[in-house]
């Protein structure tokens, strides 16, 4: 062999040494010397709440009333505004009553005339000077006049709006000196309670999954860190013709101080049956690329500290999380930041914050 290398010349010797360097041991050494790419990771977690029915709605008083006038007219007095506290029987709004007063005067005069007419006719009936029919007509005219007077008096009593109970003015629908139509909303007030409920609209598919007594977890936009427990207390028997949704009422327990009517809330309602598919959740930032209901993520192999690309099946996106049905298991670690800089099998170094520069190494001693 030494005679062969001696006669082969320097070029062949160099080639032989290069081939020897490219053997299996050299390949493993080169892979081990690959630079580590810093990444952030997130643990794959179970998401049992993913099967919940989710809906958004508005917080409303447990009981409220829309107050209006029975007759039309000019709004003369409006003594409250949105947010004002009111007491039962308090005068809230009054129509200009000149028109209804005139109607009352006419009705009263007509009733008096009918009474006088009957008083003149009745004594003449036994003497045969008037017919029985004319006497009956006079009695009928008096009854009609009195009914008309009663109607006007009743309408006049409803030209004033008073608070039906202690509560709060939720909405003022009109302004003073406006012409208000009969039955048009003037004020919306809460009635005698400080309790609140959440009203949400659900599709028929979601309504079929819940029932009366279903538990709900509610989050208010105004208090994003304070979960509120609730229970479904009413489900509408038919859908709203305008929206096609069914109104659902949820009672709310232990509301944070300062909660008011009109607050926006998100409710997660537990379904009656949880036997459907199971989900796991990962951050949306972990998605490398998506194709319809599938996507790719990098999973970190803890043994070799390398990144392995994995295809997953996505159910839906909720907030900042992606709900996954296939491809991942609880406890796996996915790359949540730094994935665009990776390739299959790349070595990684897990860091807590990619934005912070890595500490500089001190001089060797």
C-alpha positions, 0 to 999 in steps of 0.5 A, spaced: 500 500 500 505 504 501 508 503 494 501 505 491 501 511 495 508 513 493 507 512 486 500 515 485 503 522 486 501 528 490 494 529 487 491 522 488 493 522 495 490 529 497 483 526 494 484 520 498 484 524 504 478 528 502 474 522 501 476 519 508 474 526 511 467 525 508 466 519 512 460 517 517 464 520 523 465 527 519 458 527 517 455 527 524 461 532 526 458 537 521 451 536 523 453 537 531 456 543 529 450 546 526 449 553 529 443 553 534 437 558 532 434 561 537 426 560 538 420 561 542 416 555 544 409 554 547 406 547 550 400 544 546 395 544 551 388 540 552 382 545 550 376 542 553 372 549 552 373 548 545 366 545 544 363 550 548 358 554 544 360 561 544 356 568 543 357 575 544 351 580 547 349 585 551 348 586 558 341 588 560 337 589 566 333 583 569 327 587 568 326 593 564 320 597 561 319 601 555 314 607 557 310 611 552 304 615 551 297 612 549 295 618 545 300 623 540 301 630 542 307 635 543 312 633 549 311 639 554 315 636 560 321 631 560 324 631 567 329 625 566 335 623 562 339 617 561 342 614 567 338 618 572 335 614 578 328 614 579 323 613 584 316 609 583 310 614 582 315 619 580 313 624 574 317 623 568 314 626 562 308 630 560 304 632 554 301 638 552 294 637 554 290 643 551 288 638 545 286 633 550 282 638 555 278 641 549 276 634 547 274 632 554 270 639 554 266 637 548 265 630 551 263 632 557 258 637 554 255 632 549 254 627 555 250 633 559 246 634 553 244 627 552 242 627 559 238 633 559 234 630 552 233 624 556 230 628 562 225 632 557 223 625 553 222 620 559 216 624 562 212 625 556 213 617 554 207 615 559 202 620 556 203 618 549 207 624 547 213 621 544 214 614 542 218 608 545 223 608 540 225 615 541 225 614 548 230 608 547 234 612 542 235 618 547 237 613 553 242 610 547 245 617 546 246 618 553 250 612 554 254 613 548 256 620 550 258 617 557 262 612 554 266 617 550 267 622 556 270 616 559 275 614 553 277 621 553 278 622 561 282 615 560 286 618 555 288 624 559 290 620 564 295 617 560 298 624 557 303 623 563 308 618 564 310 616 571 316 611 573 312 604 574 318 602 580 324 604 583 330 604 577 334 607 572 333 611 566 336 606 561 335 610 554 331 617 552 328 616 546 325 623 544 327 630 546 322 636 549 318 639 544 317 634 539 311 631 536 310 624 539 306 619 536 301 614 540 305 608 542 312 611 540 318 609 545 319 615 550 323 612 555 326 605 557 327 604 565 329 598 569 324 596 574 325 595 581 332 591 581 339 591 580 340 584 577 343 584 570 342 578 565 346 577 558 342 577 552 345 573 546 343 571 539 344 564 537 343 560 531 339 554 530 345 549 530 348 552 537 341 552 540 340 545 539 346 544 543 344 547 549 338 547 554 335 551 560 340 550 566 346 550 561 352 553 565 356 559 562 362 563 563 362 570 561 367 575 560 366 583 559 370 587 555 370 592 560 373 587 565 377 582 561 381 579 567 374 577 571 370 571 569 363 571 571 359 565 572 352 564 569 346 560 567 341 559 561 335 561 564 330 562 557 331 560 550 326 564 545 321 559 542 322 562 535 327 566 531 328 573 530 325 574 523 330 580 522 336 576 524 334 569 524 337 568 531 334 565 537 335 570 543 338 567 549 338 570 556 343 568 561 343 570 569 350 573 571 352 572 578 357 576 582 358 582 577 364 587 578 362 593 581 361 598 575 357 594 571 352 597 567 347 596 561 349 595 554 356 592 556 359 588 551 360 580 553 362 574 550 359 568 553 362 560 553 356 556 554 357 548 556 353 544 551 349 538 553 353 533 550 361 533 550 362 527 546 364 530 540 371 531 537 377 533 542 381 539 541 388 541 543 390 549 542 396 552 540 398 559 539 396 562 532 403 565 531 406 557 531 402 556 524 408 556 519 403 556 513 396 554 512 392 550 506 384 551 508 383 546 514 390 544 514 397 547 516 404 546 518 408 547 524 415 546 527 415 541 533 421 541 537 424 534 538 427 534 546 432 529 545 435 532 539 433 539 540 431 539 533 425 542 529 421 537 525 415 540 521 408 537 522 402 537 518 396 539 523 388 539 522 385 546 524 378 546 527 377 554 528 381 560 530 379 563 537 382 569 539 389 568 539 389 560 539 388 555 534 384 549 535 387 543 532 384 536 531 389 532 528 397 532 528 399 534 535 398 531 542 398 535 549 405 536 552 408 537 545 412 543 544 411 547 538 415 553 535 411 560 537 416 565 534 422 564 530 419 559 525 420 562 519 428 562 520 428 554 521 428 548 516 427 541 517 432 538 522 435 545 524 438 545 531 434 550 536 435 553 542 429 555 546 429 562 549 424 566 553 424 572 548 427 573 541 426 581 542 432 581 547 439 580 545 443 574 547 448 575 553 455 576 550 460 571 552 466 574 556 473 573 554 476 566 555 481 566 560 
